[in-house]
Amino acid sequence: MCQHQLRGYFTIINDCSFKVQGFDMLSGGPDVHWWGAVGDNYYNLTSGFVISDYKFKARTYKNESLTVGLMSNVTWDDIKIVSIWKTSTASNFGHVVLKERSEAPTPAPAPSSNVDFTGSTVVEIDGEPTMFDNCKVLSDTYRLRWTLTSEDNVIDIGLEGAIDIQKYMAFGWADPFKEHDHMLVADVAVTGFTEKGMPFVDDYHITNYSECAKNKNGKAEGVCPDTMYVESDGDRDKVNNTMLVYGHRKDGVSFVRYLLTKSMIGMWMIKRT
């Protein structure tokens, strides 16, 4: 993910067009274009050019599919970088590096002024931590992303919210067969950022819709970390079924990716069947 929450899967269709799937981007204004360049340093990017007549609308794009045609005077041999570029501010929202072609122009060397490009990070399409197979908009400010690999008993989950940094995001599975109190006895992953700005994920268990506390018998009740339900300190590390993968805070949006372990996958499969 780069500036303006930009992300997506980029694929060349033919000599004249490309497509972007799972495309997300916050509105960037009227002068945002598909942009081509022969290199990704500051000089080459600012010396680039518009490569398509496609007009971005002044709105937020959410998990969309775009098919974009190149201008008639542009070929893939002319470019090595495809960027989304705002001309009025010379801002690179993000870019992909195309595979090397034997006839591609040679990128110009960086100028001697040692100006470093700081507009955006290169998007590596494969393995990009903000990309998933599925996306569900849960509210205007909250999105759930996930990739399930059933043969490996692995599910990657990404929580994304336009929230203050001191607030948290949580996700868990409800029991659809209950008439009420759907989240009781549910496991919930709680994610967010520490006071030092570091992402975290913790496993919680819900026994009551109340703040976590100990009852008169010394047992934890309420919405409590799983570690509160074990008696031995040596077992505390064994009850957390989540594993932090990645997290960042950009453009007022918190994003945390975590992995569910095999034991949690089994519970998820049982609840789905």
C-alpha positions in Angstrom: 0.0 0.0 0.0 1.3 3.5 -0.9 -0.1 7.0 -0.8 -3.8 7.5 -0.8 -4.3 3.9 0.3 -3.4 2.8 -3.2 -3.3 -1.0 -3.9 -4.2 -3.5 -6.5 -3.1 -6.4 -8.7 -1.6 -5.2 -12.0 -1.7 -7.4 -15.1 -0.7 -6.6 -18.7 -3.5 -7.8 -21.1 -1.9 -7.2 -24.5 0.2 -4.6 -26.3 -2.4 -1.9 -25.8 -4.0 -2.4 -22.4 -3.7 -3.5 -18.8 -6.0 -4.3 -15.9 -5.9 -3.7 -12.2 -8.0 -5.8 -9.9 -8.8 -5.3 -6.2 -8.1 -1.6 -6.8 -8.3 0.8 -3.9 -7.5 4.5 -3.8 -8.7 7.5 -1.9 -9.8 10.5 -4.1 -6.7 12.3 -5.4 -8.2 15.2 -7.3 -8.8 16.0 -11.0 -5.2 15.9 -12.2 -4.3 12.3 -11.4 -3.2 10.2 -14.3 -1.7 6.8 -15.3 1.9 7.7 -15.8 4.9 6.1 -17.4 8.6 6.4 -16.9 11.8 4.6 -17.7 13.1 4.4 -14.2 12.0 4.9 -10.6 14.4 7.6 -9.3 13.2 11.1 -8.9 14.6 12.4 -12.2 13.0 9.7 -14.3 9.6 9.9 -12.6 9.4 13.7 -13.0 10.4 13.3 -16.6 7.6 10.8 -17.2 4.4 11.2 -19.2 0.7 10.4 -19.3 0.2 6.9 -20.9 -3.6 6.7 -20.9 -6.7 8.8 -21.5 -8.4 7.1 -18.5 -10.0 9.7 -16.3 -10.0 9.1 -12.5 -13.2 10.2 -10.9 -13.1 12.4 -7.8 -14.2 9.6 -5.4 -12.8 6.7 -3.4 -12.2 3.4 -5.2 -13.0 0.3 -3.2 -11.9 -3.2 -4.4 -12.7 -2.4 -8.0 -11.6 -3.8 -11.4 -10.2 -1.4 -14.0 -9.3 -2.0 -17.6 -7.1 0.7 -19.0 -6.0 1.3 -22.6 -2.7 2.9 -23.6 -2.6 6.0 -25.7 -2.1 5.2 -29.4 1.4 6.7 -29.3 2.6 4.6 -26.3 3.9 1.1 -26.2 5.2 -1.1 -23.4 8.7 -0.7 -24.9 8.6 3.0 -24.0 8.2 2.4 -20.2 9.5 0.5 -17.3 7.4 2.1 -14.6 3.6 2.5 -14.4 2.6 5.0 -11.8 -0.5 6.8 -10.6 0.7 10.4 -10.7 -0.7 13.8 -9.6 0.7 16.4 -11.9 0.0 19.5 -9.9 2.2 18.3 -7.0 4.5 15.9 -8.8 3.3 13.2 -6.4 3.7 9.5 -7.0 0.8 7.7 -5.3 2.5 4.4 -6.0 4.0 2.4 -8.9 4.8 -1.0 -10.3 8.1 -2.0 -12.0 7.5 -3.9 -15.2 9.6 -6.9 -16.1 12.8 -6.1 -18.1 12.4 -6.0 -21.9 15.4 -6.3 -24.1 14.4 -3.2 -26.1 13.3 -1.1 -23.2 14.9 2.4 -22.9 17.9 2.7 -20.6 16.9 4.6 -17.4 18.7 7.9 -17.0 21.2 8.1 -14.1 20.2 10.0 -11.0 21.2 13.6 -11.2 24.3 14.8 -9.4 22.2 16.8 -7.0 21.5 13.6 -5.0 17.8 14.3 -4.8 16.1 11.2 -3.4 12.6 10.2 -4.4 10.5 10.1 -1.2 7.0 10.1 -2.7 6.1 6.4 -2.4 7.4 2.9 -2.0 7.6 0.5 -4.9 4.6 -1.9 -4.9 5.8 -5.6 -5.1 2.7 -7.3 -6.4 3.6 -10.8 -5.1 3.6 -10.9 -1.4 2.4 -7.4 -0.8 1.2 -7.5 2.8 -1.9 -5.4 2.2 -3.3 -7.7 -0.6 -5.8 -10.5 0.0 -8.1 -12.7 -2.1 -11.2 -11.3 -0.5 -12.6 -8.1 0.9 -15.8 -7.2 2.8 -16.8 -3.6 3.6 -18.3 -3.9 7.1 -19.0 -0.2 7.6 -18.0 3.2 6.1 -14.8 3.1 8.2 -14.1 -0.6 8.6 -13.0 -3.3 6.1 -12.2 -6.9 6.5 -9.7 -8.7 4.2 -8.8 -12.3 4.2 -7.1 -15.1 2.3 -7.9 -18.8 3.1 -5.6 -21.6 2.2 -7.5 -24.6 3.4 -4.9 -27.2 2.4 -2.4 -25.5 4.7 -4.9 -24.8 7.4 -4.0 -21.1 7.2 -6.1 -18.0 7.1 -4.6 -14.5 6.8 -6.8 -11.7 8.0 -6.4 -8.0 7.5 -8.3 -5.4 9.6 -8.5 -1.9 8.2 -10.2 1.1 9.8 -10.3 4.8 9.5 -9.9 5.3 13.2 -7.8 7.3 15.7 -4.5 5.6 16.4 -5.4 5.1 20.1 -8.5 3.0 19.1 -8.5 -0.7 18.4 -10.0 -3.0 15.8 -11.5 -6.4 16.6 -12.8 -9.4 14.7 -14.3 -12.8 15.6 -17.0 -15.2 14.5 -20.5 -15.1 15.9 -22.7 -18.1 16.4 -25.5 -17.7 13.8 -27.7 -20.3 15.4 -28.2 -18.3 18.6 -31.2 -16.1 18.9 -29.3 -13.5 20.9 -25.8 -13.0 22.5 -24.2 -14.2 19.3 -20.7 -13.4 20.5 -20.7 -15.2 23.9 -18.0 -17.8 24.2 -16.4 -16.4 21.0 -12.7 -15.9 20.4 -11.9 -12.5 19.1 -8.7 -11.0 17.8 -8.1 -7.5 19.0 -5.6 -5.4 17.0 -4.2 -1.9 17.2 -1.1 0.1 17.9 0.9 0.6 21.1 1.8 4.0 22.5 5.1 3.6 20.7 3.3 3.1 17.4 4.0 -0.6 17.1 1.2 -2.9 15.8 -0.1 -5.7 17.9 -2.7 -8.5 17.9 -4.0 -10.3 21.0 -6.5 -13.2 21.4 -9.5 -12.5 23.6 -12.4 -14.7 24.8 -15.8 -13.4 25.6 -17.7 -14.9 28.6 -19.9 -11.9 29.3 -20.6 -8.5 27.7 -18.6 -6.6 30.4 -15.2 -5.3 31.1 -12.7 -8.1 32.1 -12.7 -8.7 35.9 -12.2 -11.5 38.3 -15.3 -12.8 40.2 -15.4 -13.8 43.8 -13.9 -17.2 43.0 -10.9 -15.5 41.3 -12.0 -16.5 37.8 -11.8 -14.1 34.9 -15.2 -13.0 33.4 -16.1 -10.6 30.6 -14.1 -9.7 27.5 -10.7 -10.9 28.7 -7.3 -11.8 27.1 -7.0 -15.6 26.8 -4.0 -15.4 29.1 -6.5 -14.4 31.9 -8.1 -17.8 31.7 -5.0 -20.0 32.4 -3.6 -20.6 35.8 -0.1 -21.5 35.0 2.3 -18.9 33.7 3.9 -21.5 31.5 0.7 -22.0 29.6 0.1 -18.3 28.7 2.1 -18.4 25.5 0.1 -21.4 24.3 -3.4 -19.9 24.4 -2.8 -17.1 21.9 -4.0 -18.4 18.5 -3.0 -15.3 16.5 0.3 -14.3 15.0 1.1 -10.7 14.0 2.3 -10.5 10.3 2.3 -6.8 9.5 0.9 -3.4 10.4 1.0 0.2 9.4 -0.7 3.5 9.9 -1.2 5.7 6.8 -3.5 8.5 5.8 -5.4 8.2 9.1 -6.1 4.5 8.5 -4.9 1.7 10.7 -4.1 -1.6 9.0 -3.1 -4.8 10.8 -2.5 -8.2 9.3 -2.4 -11.4 11.4 -2.4 -15.1 10.9 -4.7 -17.6 12.6 -3.1 -20.9 13.8 -4.4 -24.4 13.0 -6.4 -24.8 16.2 -8.3 -21.6 15.4 -8.8 -22.7 11.8 -10.5 -25.9 13.0 -12.9 -23.9 15.2 -13.7 -21.6 12.2 -14.4 -24.6 9.9 -16.7 -26.2 12.5 -18.7 -22.9 12.9 -19.1 -22.6 9.1 -20.4 -26.2 8.6 
